[in-house]
């Protein structure tokens, strides 16, 4: 029986690496996967999912306009064993429901990977509805500079000061964001960053 999974965490926990490892595992067993990533995140090229440790794979892209149920229905084959979707926080409520249809009507597992909250401590729309509708929730853990579990994402400027306002979507990596425990997020202490 297929399920909808949401693997969530703060920044830099290895979500994308886990996604690419899952795809590799399926392919090693001679099964196909369909990969999706957010269209705006083209830091590593168009239609590419790339992890910080250098793994990458071609992927279809989604934006708020894409009907995921229709797109997956048109691309899947009898060998398609699962759907893997990176940057799931950028899904819309409608798209989360479309992924539920993929699971329920097409009987194909869907594994989504994304952030639980933004740099202001607010939920992303996609994450919120995945937390509500996913059959399985899996926390991917990472740590704050103090050693505690990091659950928050902090955005910082060139002076290493936390930014507490701005647009929710601002694509970036270690040069702009860091994962913190709640205590250091609230205190505005980002610690050392690379």
C-alpha positions, 0 to 999 in steps of 0.5 A: 500500500502506497503512502505519502511521506514527509521528511522534514528538518531545519537547514543542512540536515542532509534531506537532499542527500537522503532523497538521492540515496533513496533514488539510487537504492530503487535504481539499484533494484532496477526500479525507476523513480521520478524526481522533482525539485522547485523551479526557482532553485537553480543554483546547481543548474536547471532541472537538477537536484544537488546535495551539498556533498556533491551528489546530483541527479536530473529532475523535473521541476515544479512551480505553483502552477504545475498540476502534479497529479497530471504531470506524474500520471503522464510521466510514470511507467509500469517500472516507476516505483516511487516519486521523490520531491525535494524542496517540498516546503514550496508546494501549494496546498492544492499540490499536496492534495494532488500528491495524495491523489498520486498515492491513493489513486495511482498507488505510487509512494511519494517521498517529499523532503523539505523544511518545516518552517521559514527563517521567521519561524512561520510554516511554509504552505507546503510543509503545513499541509504535508504535516497534516496529510502525510501518512508518515512524518520523519524528522531528519535531525541536525544540530545547532552550533551549541550541540542541541537539536536544531529546529529553526532556520535563521537567515543572516546578513554579511555581518552575521546578524539575523534577519527578521523580516523579508520575503519568505522565499529567498533561495540560498545555502550556507552563505545565507542560512543556518540551522539553530536550536530555538534558544539561539534562534530567539536570542539571535546568536548564529554562532560560527558559520561556513 
